[in-house]
């Protein structure tokens, strides 16, 4: 196959990932902000908050994060521990409704060697999954196709989380 046979897949919003200045701790910044929309924060509780991943593995990729910066699960208080899992459960419920997610990858990357991008501020990933979502693009080209822009997904999720919390 020569270069004339390749097709372009345009994802212009991805330039933000490469051109954005690296923030020392975007999670701490999100924990302390009053502008939830600008920081993609969807839900706030007493000890933890739920935020969209700005560079998601899949549409609707969320993270549950304690306000308090820690890198060790053993340092979490009982309240932080409980809220991380309560927000994870809520996230799964809302993502099923909004995105039709069929399954989830839920987990922590603790430490840089384990893939943690923010090793000093632990966060729990909630990644929605669908049958066949890992297609040839990732296998052959190292590319993920995300069919919905972050801002559109934020708006849909913000409404759904508000409704979910008002009926709880």
VEXDREN-2710 file (C-alpha; in Angstrom, 1 decimal):
% VEXDREN-2710
k/r/px/py/pz
1/UNK/0.0/0.0/0.0
2/UNK/1.4/3.4/-0.9
3/UNK/0.7/6.8/0.5
4/UNK/-2.0/7.6/-2.1
5/UNK/-4.1/4.7/-0.8
6/UNK/-4.4/6.1/2.8
7/UNK/-7.5/7.9/3.9
8/UNK/-7.5/10.7/6.4
9/UNK/-9.5/10.5/9.7
10/UNK/-10.0/14.1/10.9
11/UNK/-10.2/14.7/14.7
12/UNK/-9.4/18.4/15.0
13/UNK/-10.3/18.6/18.7
14/UNK/-7.3/16.3/19.5
15/UNK/-4.9/19.2/18.7
16/UNK/-5.8/20.5/22.2
17/UNK/-4.0/17.5/23.7
18/UNK/-0.8/18.2/22.0
19/UNK/-0.9/22.0/22.1
20/UNK/-2.3/22.6/25.6
21/UNK/0.3/23.6/28.3
22/UNK/0.8/20.8/30.8
23/UNK/-0.8/21.7/34.1
24/UNK/1.0/20.5/37.2
25/UNK/-2.1/19.0/38.7
26/UNK/-5.3/19.4/36.7
27/UNK/-7.1/17.2/39.3
28/UNK/-6.3/19.5/42.2
29/UNK/-7.2/22.5/40.0
30/UNK/-10.6/20.8/39.2
31/UNK/-11.1/20.0/42.9
32/UNK/-10.7/23.7/43.8
33/UNK/-12.5/25.4/41.0
34/UNK/-15.9/27.1/41.0
35/UNK/-16.2/26.7/37.2
36/UNK/-17.2/23.1/36.9
37/UNK/-18.0/23.3/33.2
38/UNK/-14.6/24.6/32.3
39/UNK/-13.0/21.7/34.2
40/UNK/-15.5/19.0/33.1
41/UNK/-16.7/18.4/36.7
42/UNK/-20.1/16.7/36.7
43/UNK/-20.8/15.9/40.3
44/UNK/-19.5/17.1/43.6
45/UNK/-19.9/15.3/46.9
46/UNK/-18.4/16.0/50.4
47/UNK/-15.1/14.1/49.9
48/UNK/-14.9/13.3/46.1
49/UNK/-16.0/14.6/42.7
50/UNK/-16.7/13.1/39.3
51/UNK/-15.0/14.5/36.3
52/UNK/-14.9/13.7/32.6
53/UNK/-11.5/12.6/31.2
54/UNK/-10.4/15.4/28.9
55/UNK/-8.4/12.8/26.8
56/UNK/-10.7/9.8/27.0
57/UNK/-10.1/6.2/26.0
58/UNK/-13.8/6.0/25.0
59/UNK/-16.7/8.5/24.8
60/UNK/-18.0/9.1/28.4
61/UNK/-14.7/8.1/30.1
62/UNK/-15.1/9.5/33.7
63/UNK/-12.9/9.6/36.8
64/UNK/-13.9/9.7/40.5
65/UNK/-11.4/11.7/42.4
66/UNK/-11.0/12.6/46.1
67/UNK/-10.5/16.3/46.7
68/UNK/-7.6/15.5/49.0
69/UNK/-4.5/14.8/47.1
70/UNK/-3.0/11.4/47.9
71/UNK/-1.3/8.6/45.9
72/UNK/-2.0/5.7/48.3
73/UNK/-5.3/3.9/48.8
74/UNK/-4.3/3.2/52.4
75/UNK/-4.4/7.0/53.0
76/UNK/-8.0/7.4/52.0
77/UNK/-10.5/8.1/54.8
78/UNK/-13.6/5.9/55.0
79/UNK/-15.7/8.8/53.6
80/UNK/-13.4/9.1/50.6
81/UNK/-13.4/5.4/50.0
82/UNK/-17.2/5.2/50.1
83/UNK/-17.7/8.2/47.9
84/UNK/-15.3/6.9/45.3
85/UNK/-17.4/3.8/44.9
86/UNK/-20.8/5.6/45.2
87/UNK/-19.7/7.9/42.4
88/UNK/-18.6/4.9/40.4
89/UNK/-21.9/3.3/40.8
90/UNK/-23.8/6.5/39.9
91/UNK/-21.5/6.9/36.8
92/UNK/-22.3/3.4/35.6
93/UNK/-26.0/4.0/35.9
94/UNK/-25.9/7.3/34.1
95/UNK/-23.5/6.1/31.4
96/UNK/-25.8/3.1/30.7
97/UNK/-28.7/5.5/30.2
98/UNK/-26.9/8.2/28.2
99/UNK/-24.5/6.2/26.1
100/UNK/-26.0/2.7/26.1
101/UNK/-22.8/1.3/27.6
102/UNK/-22.9/-2.5/27.7
103/UNK/-20.0/-2.9/30.1
104/UNK/-17.3/-1.0/31.9
105/UNK/-13.6/-1.0/32.7
106/UNK/-13.2/0.4/36.2
107/UNK/-9.8/0.8/37.8
108/UNK/-6.9/2.6/39.3
109/UNK/-3.4/3.1/38.0
110/UNK/-1.3/3.6/41.1
111/UNK/2.2/4.9/40.5
112/UNK/3.9/6.0/37.3
113/UNK/5.2/2.5/36.4
114/UNK/1.5/1.4/36.5
115/UNK/0.5/4.0/33.9
116/UNK/-0.7/6.8/36.3
117/UNK/-0.6/10.1/34.4
118/UNK/-1.2/11.9/37.8
119/UNK/0.7/9.5/40.1
120/UNK/0.4/11.9/43.1
121/UNK/-3.4/12.3/43.0
122/UNK/-5.2/9.0/42.7
123/UNK/-8.3/8.7/40.6
124/UNK/-10.7/5.9/39.7
125/UNK/-11.4/5.5/36.0
126/UNK/-14.9/4.5/34.7
127/UNK/-14.6/3.7/31.0
128/UNK/-17.8/2.7/29.2
129/UNK/-17.5/-0.2/26.7
130/UNK/-19.6/-1.7/23.9
131/UNK/-19.4/-5.0/22.0
132/UNK/-16.9/-4.5/19.2
133/UNK/-15.7/-1.0/20.3
134/UNK/-12.1/-2.0/20.0
135/UNK/-11.9/-2.3/16.3
136/UNK/-9.2/-2.4/13.6
137/UNK/-8.4/1.3/14.1
138/UNK/-6.7/0.7/17.4
139/UNK/-5.1/-2.6/16.3
140/UNK/-3.7/-1.5/13.0
141/UNK/-3.2/2.2/13.4
142/UNK/-3.1/2.9/17.1
143/UNK/-6.1/5.2/16.7
144/UNK/-9.3/5.5/18.7
145/UNK/-12.4/6.8/17.1
146/UNK/-14.5/8.9/19.4
147/UNK/-17.9/9.7/17.8
148/UNK/-18.9/12.6/20.1
149/UNK/-17.1/15.8/21.1
150/UNK/-16.3/16.4/24.8
151/UNK/-18.5/19.5/25.1
152/UNK/-21.6/17.7/23.6
153/UNK/-21.1/14.7/25.9
154/UNK/-20.6/17.0/28.9
155/UNK/-23.9/18.6/28.3
156/UNK/-25.8/15.3/27.9
157/UNK/-24.1/13.9/31.1
158/UNK/-24.6/17.1/33.1
159/UNK/-28.4/16.9/32.5
160/UNK/-28.5/13.2/33.2
161/UNK/-26.5/13.4/36.5
162/UNK/-28.7/16.3/37.7
163/UNK/-31.8/14.2/37.0
164/UNK/-30.3/11.1/38.6
165/UNK/-29.4/12.9/41.8
166/UNK/-32.8/14.6/42.1
167/UNK/-34.6/11.2/42.0
168/UNK/-32.2/9.5/44.4
END
